[in-house]
């Protein structure tokens, strides 16, 4: 047994802090949490002094596409669970077999998309073949089903029917179905704020843009945000919140792509943890060329960010559940560090630091249907992060990762992260 002594525990479930706390850990589980003045440390327990630190639950990245190098990077930043929403069959198997301490993986294995698929390693599916397509990813070890932008309502309904037979939830990156329709059909989560402009604006024009290709659709949607009527957008947010669907907005993705014309975007300190080979594979100039983005596009994308923030703020205020996702390790999106960026952007959007921490912990755990993750309480899994600053005062302090515990074992010490 190990006793963690003296830290301030951030109880994200109750919305309180426990100063000068004791956390008792044994066999990968938390036995008890309480004030040192009230909770006795059993004789023989190994004592770890964390006085002057803060303890939060292990963080959850609810939308990633990891490469093997990103597993350790995620842990270094305190991300102990990852929902990987498309790796392709061979890479998904490699991630599961990766040696050493790795985050808990919840995998969709390979996404399902209408033919012709955007990505070669996606699985082409029609309403008639949905049963076989879902079964194929289940056989490959999928914990989730992921549908991509080509899914029409009919196709989405067919996939959901078969997914329910396997008792598996469905995540949706929408392009041919609006967000309200997808939520009503029963998807568990909506990714990237997709389908929202289609629900609040000119869906036919946006559906047509998606049919022309991924980047044509992305560009049309990002451009459309700044033209949306705010009352219509607010109505969608409130209605969507009432459906119970979880929103994984990946604001870091939207914000990064809106700033590709800014040299500072390419000099962020967290990019230092990205291998040179990964940077080469990103080929950001090539992506920009494929997308056809010009200098005048980026101010429009940045104008969209204000409305995206508003939507998330209204959705959350209406009781909607938000979970952090990064889309890492796609272009300029760093595994692990991206969760801290996402929390900062959620606070910028109008959530409190506590709400942002909940998005990265207990809300992600609810989405993963894992009620022993994302919280510091008795019987929870002992995944936790030691911080060098109070994240409730400044969410930027979440980046001051000192130590990380995964399943009751210390996996990383990072004194260099604390100024």
WOJO-V145740 format. One record per helix or strand. SS is the DSSP state (helix for helix, strand for strand). FROM is the first residue (numbers start at 1). LEN is the number of residues. Records with the same first field share a line. If there is no record, write none. Layout:
SS->FROM-LEN + FROM-LEN
This chain:
strand->2-4 + 8-4 + 16-3 + 21-6 + 29-7 + 46-4 + 54-4 + 59-6 + 79-6 + 104-4 + 112-2 + 123-2 + 145-3 + 170-3 + 189-3 + 246-3 + 321-2 + 381-1 + 384-4 + 401-6 + 409-5
helix->69-8 + 89-8 + 127-13 + 153-13 + 179-7 + 196-5 + 203-10 + 214-12 + 230-14 + 251-7 + 263-5 + 269-5 + 276-7 + 284-8 + 295-23 + 337-13 + 353-7 + 362-6 + 395-5 + 415-3
